[in-house]
Amino acid sequence: MAAIWAGIDAGKTNHHCVATDESCRRLLSRRVANDEPELLELLTDVLALRDEATWGIDLVADRTRTVNRLRAQLTSIFPGLERVLDLTNTGPLVLLTGYQTPAALRRTGKKRLETWLRNRRVLRADRRAETAWQAASTPACPGRS
Protein backbone atom coordinates (compact mmCIF):
# COMPACT_ATOMS: atom_id res chain seq x y z
CA MET A 1 0.00 0.00 0.00
CA ALA A 2 1.29 3.47 -0.89
CA ALA A 3 2.05 5.78 2.00
CA ILE A 4 0.84 9.32 2.43
CA TRP A 5 2.33 12.16 4.42
CA ALA A 6 0.16 14.78 6.05
CA GLY A 7 1.35 17.99 7.65
CA ILE A 8 -0.57 20.58 9.58
CA ASP A 9 0.46 24.20 10.03
CA ALA A 10 -1.29 25.04 13.28
CA GLY A 11 -2.50 28.58 13.94
CA LYS A 12 -4.60 30.27 16.60
CA THR A 13 -7.79 30.51 14.59
CA ASN A 14 -7.14 28.36 11.51
CA HIS A 15 -5.02 25.37 10.52
CA HIS A 16 -3.86 24.28 7.09
CA CYS A 17 -3.35 20.63 6.19
CA VAL A 18 -1.56 19.23 3.15
CA ALA A 19 -1.40 15.51 2.35
CA THR A 20 0.88 14.09 -0.35
CA ASP A 21 1.64 10.65 -1.70
CA GLU A 22 5.08 9.06 -2.18
CA SER A 23 5.63 10.93 -5.45
CA CYS A 24 4.81 14.28 -3.74
CA ARG A 25 1.51 14.57 -5.59
CA ARG A 26 -0.86 16.70 -3.53
CA LEU A 27 -3.85 14.63 -2.45
CA LEU A 28 -5.44 17.17 -0.13
CA SER A 29 -4.87 20.80 0.78
CA ARG A 30 -7.39 22.36 3.11
CA ARG A 31 -7.71 25.21 5.58
CA VAL A 32 -9.91 24.52 8.58
CA ALA A 33 -11.04 26.54 11.56
CA ASN A 34 -9.64 25.71 14.98
CA ASP A 35 -12.81 23.85 15.82
CA GLU A 36 -13.04 20.25 16.99
CA PRO A 37 -15.77 19.05 14.58
CA GLU A 38 -13.92 20.55 11.59
CA LEU A 39 -10.62 19.03 12.72
CA LEU A 40 -12.22 15.61 13.17
CA GLU A 41 -13.72 15.85 9.69
CA LEU A 42 -10.30 16.75 8.29
CA LEU A 43 -8.71 13.75 10.03
CA THR A 44 -11.43 11.49 8.67
CA ASP A 45 -10.83 12.80 5.14
CA VAL A 46 -7.06 12.32 5.39
CA LEU A 47 -7.44 8.78 6.71
CA ALA A 48 -9.95 8.03 3.93
CA LEU A 49 -7.18 8.66 1.40
CA ARG A 50 -5.19 5.68 2.74
CA ASP A 51 -5.38 3.39 5.72
CA GLU A 52 -2.21 4.79 7.23
CA ALA A 53 -0.82 8.32 7.24
CA THR A 54 2.42 9.72 8.59
CA TRP A 55 1.87 13.08 10.26
CA GLY A 56 4.19 16.08 10.39
CA ILE A 57 3.74 18.75 13.02
CA ASP A 58 4.53 22.44 13.07
CA LEU A 59 7.88 22.41 14.86
CA VAL A 60 8.50 26.09 14.16
CA ALA A 61 5.52 27.13 16.29
CA ASP A 62 6.63 24.78 19.08
CA ARG A 63 10.16 26.20 18.99
CA THR A 64 8.86 29.78 19.09
CA ARG A 65 6.67 28.99 22.10
CA THR A 66 9.59 27.32 23.87
CA VAL A 67 11.97 30.24 23.23
CA ASN A 68 9.34 32.73 24.43
CA ARG A 69 8.77 30.75 27.65
CA LEU A 70 12.52 30.61 28.22
CA ARG A 71 12.83 34.37 27.62
CA ALA A 72 10.05 35.08 30.12
CA GLN A 73 11.68 32.86 32.74
CA LEU A 74 15.14 34.33 32.17
CA THR A 75 13.75 37.88 32.32
CA SER A 76 12.40 37.18 35.80
CA ILE A 77 15.74 35.78 37.02
CA PHE A 78 18.42 37.60 35.03
CA PRO A 79 17.04 40.38 32.77
CA GLY A 80 20.49 41.64 31.77
CA LEU A 81 21.46 38.27 30.32
CA GLU A 82 18.13 37.88 28.53
CA ARG A 83 18.76 41.21 26.77
CA VAL A 84 22.15 40.16 25.38
CA LEU A 85 21.52 36.52 24.43
CA ASP A 86 19.93 35.29 21.23
CA LEU A 87 18.06 32.29 22.58
CA THR A 88 17.41 30.92 19.09
CA ASN A 89 21.06 29.84 18.85
CA THR A 90 22.70 26.85 20.49
CA GLY A 91 25.57 28.69 22.23
CA PRO A 92 23.40 30.74 24.59
CA LEU A 93 21.33 27.66 25.42
CA VAL A 94 24.49 25.74 26.33
CA LEU A 95 25.52 28.67 28.53
CA LEU A 96 22.18 28.52 30.35
CA THR A 97 22.58 24.81 31.09
CA GLY A 98 25.41 25.69 33.44
CA TYR A 99 24.81 29.28 34.53
CA GLN A 100 21.46 30.90 35.20
CA THR A 101 22.22 33.65 37.71
CA PRO A 102 24.49 36.71 37.82
CA ALA A 103 26.17 35.44 41.00
CA ALA A 104 27.09 32.12 39.38
CA LEU A 105 28.65 33.88 36.39
CA ARG A 106 30.57 36.34 38.58
CA ARG A 107 31.91 33.50 40.77
CA THR A 108 33.09 31.62 37.71
CA GLY A 109 34.89 34.51 36.05
CA LYS A 110 35.40 35.25 32.37
CA LYS A 111 38.35 32.95 31.72
CA ARG A 112 36.81 29.86 33.37
CA LEU A 113 33.49 30.56 31.66
CA GLU A 114 35.23 30.81 28.30
CA THR A 115 37.01 27.49 28.93
CA TRP A 116 33.75 25.87 30.03
CA LEU A 117 32.00 27.05 26.83
CA ARG A 118 34.94 26.02 24.63
CA ASN A 119 34.89 22.51 26.16
CA ARG A 120 31.26 22.26 25.07
CA ARG A 121 32.15 23.32 21.53
CA VAL A 122 30.31 26.66 21.67
CA LEU A 123 31.26 28.91 18.76
CA ARG A 124 32.91 32.22 19.67
CA ALA A 125 33.21 31.11 23.30
CA ASP A 126 35.40 34.12 24.09
CA ARG A 127 32.74 36.62 22.95
CA ARG A 128 29.90 34.70 24.61
CA ALA A 129 31.81 34.56 27.90
CA GLU A 130 32.62 38.28 27.73
CA THR A 131 29.01 39.23 26.95
CA ALA A 132 27.57 37.02 29.70
CA TRP A 133 30.12 38.16 32.26
CA GLN A 134 29.46 41.83 31.45
CA ALA A 135 25.71 41.25 31.88
CA ALA A 136 26.39 39.61 35.25
CA SER A 137 28.65 42.46 36.35
CA THR A 138 26.14 45.19 35.49
CA PRO A 139 23.58 45.79 38.26
CA ALA A 140 19.99 45.14 37.17
CA CYS A 141 18.88 48.30 38.97
CA PRO A 142 21.03 51.29 39.94
CA GLY A 143 22.48 50.77 43.42
CA ARG A 144 21.77 47.01 43.39
CA SER A 145 24.33 44.26 42.74
Secondary structure, DSSP 8 states (H G I E B T S, - for coil): ---EEEEEEE-SSEEEEEEEETT--EEEEEEEES-HHHHHHHHHHHHHH-S-EEEE--HHHHHHHHHHHHHHHHHHH-HHHHHH--TTSHHHHHHHHH--SHHHHHHH-HHHHHHHHHHTT-TTHHHHHHHHHHHHHS-SSTT--
